[in-house]
Amino acid sequence: MSHQSVFRWRYDRPPSLEQFQLQFPDDYSCAVHLAKKRWPNGFVCPHCGSQKGWKLRTRPWVWECSGEATDDHGELSACRKQTSVIAGTIMHKTHLPLRQWFLAAHLVTTHSNGISALQLQAKLGIGSYKTAWLLLHKLRRAMVNPERDPLGGPDTIVEIDETSIPFRTKDEPVGGGQGRSPIGKLNVIGAVEWREDGRSGRIRLEPIRSNGRESLHPFVLNNTLAGTTIFTDGNPSYQGIPGRIHQSQVVKGMPAHIWFKRIHRVFSLMKRWMMGVYHGVRRRHLDIYLQEFVFRWNRRRHFSAAFDSLLSIGNGTGHVGLRQIVGRPPVLKTLMERVRGASEEDRRQAYSEARLFGVPDPYARRLLNPDYEPPLPRVYSRQKPARPILPKARTAFVFATH
C-alpha cells in the first residue's frame, strides 16, 4: 500500500466488505437504515404530517400512519396511509433487493477510481447489463446535491479554465477542430478553490457549448459566491462578470499548466479517469460523468462519509426512469401525437416506423385507426417476483414514534 493511501485512510478508512456484510446482512437492516436517514426524529407521515405510525411486519420497508387527517368535509378521519422508505427516492419502483442497492452504493463510493457497469454487474451477480447500467446511472444522479454551497467567497481565489475531450461524431467532418473550434471535441469548463494550506479545494465541472460569454458567465455566476476572485487565462470572455473580481494571466511561450497547475491537474486526472474506467464518454451523458468525478474529488478524503452522503442525497432525488436517462420519449405516444389529424398515407408511414422500433402490431394498429382496441388485454408475466420474499427478521426493531 502506498504512502498516499495510508495518509488518505488515516482518519477516514472505509468499512471493509466483511464489516459491510455484518452491518447490512439483509433487507431488514437496510430498511432500518433508510428509515433512520429519512426520519431521524421518528416517523412522519408525508400525507397528514402525523408522527404516529408503525412498521408492517410483512413489508419491512413500509410504514402505516395511525394519525388523523381532515377530509374534504372538514371532519377528522383516520389517515391509514402507507408510506415506503424508498418512496420518492432513487430506489423508488425498484425490482432489486435493498441490499443490492446498498452494496452497489458501497462499491461505488469506496472505489477511488470508480467502477463500470460491467464490473458492477459481476460484483452484484445481476443477470442483465442493462439493469446494472441503469442502477449505476441512478446512483450518479444522487451524487449532485442541489443544496451544495458555491465555491469561493470574499478573500478566496477560484481558478477557472476550459479544456476539451476528443470526440468526433459521424456528422462532423474528418478535418477541422483546431484551436477553439467545437468540431471533434467536447468542451468542458472547470473551477477549483485555492486553500490556505496550498492544496486544491472543492471543484466544479460542466460541459459548455463554446468558450464565449454565453457559456462562461452562467457557469461562474452559478458556481461561485459574490466577492470571489476568479483567476483565468487571457480569454476576454471572462471580463465583466458582475460581483466577481477578475485576475488574468496571459499564457505566452510557456505551458498552461505552469500558471494553472491546480485546474490542469483536475483536468488531467479527469481525462485519465474517463479513459481508464469508461474508455470514453458520449455527449448525452457527459454532464453526469463530470458530476461523478466532482463527487469523488470533493470526498477524496471522506470515504466513510461518502456512502451516507449518497443515500442522503438520494432520499430527495426522486424516481428517474430509463427513458428520462437515455432521453428517448415513448415511441407509440410520440407517433400518436404526430399523426393527429394527419392523412392516411402519413398514418401508414407512422405505422411502419412503429413496427420498425419494435412496437407490437396490436398497439401499432392504433396509428391507422385511433378507435382500434387490441383484441386481448395486456398481460404481464414474470419468472421471479418483483422483490424476493424475505426471511424472518433476525432481531426485532422498534422505531421511535411520538
Buried (B, 14 or more C-beta within 10 A) or exposed (E): EEEEEEEBBEEBEBBEEEEBEEEBEBBBBBBBBBBBBBBEEBBBBEEBEBBBBEBEEEBBBBBBBBBBBEEEEEEEEEBBBBBBBBBBBBBBEBEBBBBBBBBBBBBBBBBEEBBBBEBBBEBBEBEEEEBBBBBBBBBBBBBBBEEEEBBBBEEBBBBBBBBBBEBBEEEBEEEEBEEEEBEBBBBBBBBBBBEEEEEBBBBBBBBBEBBEBEBBBEBBBEBBBEEBBBBBBEBEBBEEBEEBBBEBEEBEEEEBBEBBEBBBEBBEBBBEBBEEBBEEBEEEBBBBBBBBBBBBBBBEEBBBBBBBBBBBBBBBBEBBEEEEBEEEEEBBEBBBEBBEEEEEEEBEBBBEBBBEEEBEEEEBBBBEEEEEEEEEEEEEEEEEEEBEEBEEBEEEEEBEBE
